[in-house]
């Protein structure tokens, strides 16, 4: 039986008997995608948790369990909108990506609701793009494509934040909020910062560097002074 490409809803066929059954089932699935929530136990790790066609029919997905290693939740390679919340515990990371990998993924912050859209390849965190969201980090961090503000806390020691790929007009603000210990900002891939391949370093608490994409391969770095 033919099906819709995204939610895999059965189509009504010409000459089919009991068409109302197919229509009602399809209506129920659409209602789930608008209103329903489910809890998914992702305890364990390291490893992947592949969500089924039925699981991704719910709008809000909450993940729970004790992580004993890094866990990646994967979803089918289709355009889809999700509301996600990470309720897991344990000193490990839960991230979210399209099955098969290869595209951009995101780390799900704990106890924070993410609105996520995927084009079937990459994951886009709409919440970060719409709101003034600040990412707080205290260890080596690869900035996500939609990170806008990053606070680096070096009280536990020096570490490095690596910029996402540059893009014209894109802005990223990185601030050192910990002790006066070196916070290093590294370029991503073959990108440059002020046309240089050298890293930049912040050694003063509350100092910040604002990065503005000058091209698809170069960031303009503006060092902001402490008031």
C-alpha positions in Angstrom: 0.0 0.0 0.0 1.4 3.4 -0.9 2.4 5.6 2.1 3.3 9.3 2.8 7.1 9.9 2.7 7.5 11.6 6.1 5.1 10.1 8.7 4.6 6.8 6.8 0.8 7.1 6.8 -1.1 4.7 4.6 -2.8 6.2 1.5 -6.3 5.4 0.6 -6.3 3.3 -2.6 -8.9 3.5 -5.3 -11.5 0.8 -4.9 -10.4 0.1 -1.3 -13.0 -1.2 1.1 -13.4 0.3 4.5 -11.7 3.6 3.5 -12.7 5.1 6.8 -10.3 2.8 8.7 -7.3 4.1 6.7 -8.5 7.7 7.0 -9.0 7.5 10.7 -5.6 5.8 11.3 -3.9 8.6 9.3 -5.8 11.3 11.2 -4.7 9.8 14.5 -1.1 9.8 13.4 -1.3 13.5 12.4 -2.9 14.3 15.8 0.0 12.5 17.6 2.6 14.6 15.7 0.8 17.8 16.8 0.0 17.0 20.4 1.6 13.8 21.8 4.6 13.2 24.0 6.5 10.1 24.9 9.3 9.0 27.2 12.2 6.9 25.8 14.6 5.1 28.0 18.2 5.5 26.6 20.0 4.1 29.6 23.4 2.5 29.0 26.0 3.3 26.4 28.2 3.9 24.7 26.2 3.3 21.6 23.3 4.4 19.4 19.5 4.3 20.0 17.7 4.2 16.7 14.2 5.6 16.9 11.5 3.8 15.0 9.0 5.2 12.4 6.4 4.9 15.1 8.4 6.7 17.8 9.1 9.8 15.7 5.4 10.3 15.2 5.2 12.0 18.6 5.9 15.7 18.7 7.7 15.8 22.2 10.3 13.2 23.0 11.8 13.0 26.4 14.9 10.8 27.1 15.6 9.3 30.4 17.9 6.8 32.1 21.4 6.6 33.5 24.1 7.0 30.9 27.2 4.8 31.3 28.7 6.1 28.1 28.0 8.6 25.4 24.7 7.8 23.6 23.6 9.0 20.1 19.9 9.1 19.4 19.3 8.7 15.6 16.2 9.4 13.6 15.1 8.4 10.1 16.5 10.5 7.2 13.4 12.7 6.6 12.3 16.3 7.0 10.9 16.5 10.5 10.2 18.8 13.5 10.8 17.6 17.0 10.6 18.9 20.6 13.2 17.2 22.7 14.2 17.1 26.3 17.2 15.4 27.9 16.3 14.0 31.4 19.1 11.6 31.6 21.7 11.4 34.4 25.4 10.3 34.4 28.6 12.0 33.3 28.1 11.4 29.6 26.7 13.1 26.5 23.4 12.5 24.7 23.4 13.7 21.2 20.9 13.7 18.3 21.5 13.0 14.6 20.1 11.6 11.4 20.7 7.9 11.1 23.8 7.0 9.1 25.6 10.1 10.4 27.5 12.4 8.0 25.4 15.5 8.8 25.5 18.1 11.6 24.3 16.8 14.9 23.6 18.4 18.3 24.3 17.7 21.9 21.1 17.7 24.0 21.6 19.9 27.0 20.1 18.4 30.2 16.8 19.7 31.4 16.5 22.1 28.5 13.8 21.9 25.8 15.2 21.9 22.2 13.1 22.6 19.2 14.8 20.7 16.4 14.3 20.5 12.7 16.1 18.1 10.3 16.2 18.2 6.5 17.0 14.5 6.4 20.8 15.1 6.6 21.6 17.9 9.1 20.1 18.7 12.5 19.2 22.4 13.2 18.5 23.7 16.7 15.8 26.2 16.2 15.8 27.3 19.8 19.4 28.5 19.7 18.6 30.5 16.5 15.4 32.2 17.8 16.4 33.0 21.4 19.4 34.5 23.1 20.7 31.1 24.2 24.1 30.9 25.9 26.2 27.7 25.8 28.2 27.2 29.0 31.3 25.0 28.7 34.2 24.1 31.0 36.1 21.6 28.8 37.1 21.2 25.2 34.2 22.1 23.0 33.4 22.0 19.3 31.0 24.9 18.7 27.8 23.9 16.9 26.7 25.6 13.6 24.0 27.5 15.5 25.9 28.5 18.6 25.7 32.3 19.1 27.1 32.9 22.6 29.6 30.7 24.4 30.8 31.2 27.9 34.1 29.3 28.7 34.8 28.6 32.3 38.5 27.9 32.8 38.4 27.6 36.6 39.2 23.9 36.3 42.0 24.5 33.8 42.8 25.7 30.3 40.9 24.2 27.3 40.0 25.0 23.7 36.8 26.0 22.0 36.8 25.3 18.2 34.7 27.6 16.0 32.1 26.2 13.7 32.5 26.7 9.9 32.6 30.4 8.9 29.7 31.9 6.9 29.2 35.5 5.7 27.5 37.6 8.4 27.4 34.8 11.0 28.3 35.9 14.5 29.7 34.0 17.5 30.6 35.7 20.9 33.0 33.8 23.1 33.6 35.0 26.7 36.0 33.8 29.4 34.0 33.7 32.6 36.4 31.7 34.9 39.7 32.3 36.4 42.5 34.0 34.5 43.5 30.8 32.9 44.0 30.5 29.1 40.9 29.9 27.0 42.0 29.1 23.5 39.9 29.6 20.4 40.8 27.4 17.4 39.6 27.7 13.8 37.5 25.0 12.4 39.0 22.9 9.5 40.8 25.1 7.0 39.1 28.3 8.1 41.1 31.3 9.2 40.7 34.1 11.8 41.7 37.5 10.6 43.2 35.7 7.6 45.5 33.8 9.9 45.7 30.1 10.7 46.9 30.9 14.3 44.7 30.3 17.3 43.6 33.1 19.6 43.8 33.1 23.4 41.9 34.9 26.2 43.8 35.1 29.5 41.7 37.7 31.3 38.5 36.9 33.1 35.4 38.5 31.4 37.2 39.3 28.3 35.4 38.3 25.1 36.1 37.9 21.4 33.3 38.5 18.8 33.7 36.6 15.6 31.9 37.8 12.5 32.0 35.7 9.3 33.7 37.7 6.6 33.4 34.9 4.1 32.8 31.1 3.9 36.4 30.5 5.1 37.4 33.5 7.3 36.3 35.0 10.6 36.9 38.6 11.6 37.9 38.6 15.3 37.1 41.6 17.4 38.6 41.5 20.9 36.4 43.2 23.4 38.0 44.9 26.4 37.0 44.4 30.0 35.1 47.3 31.5 
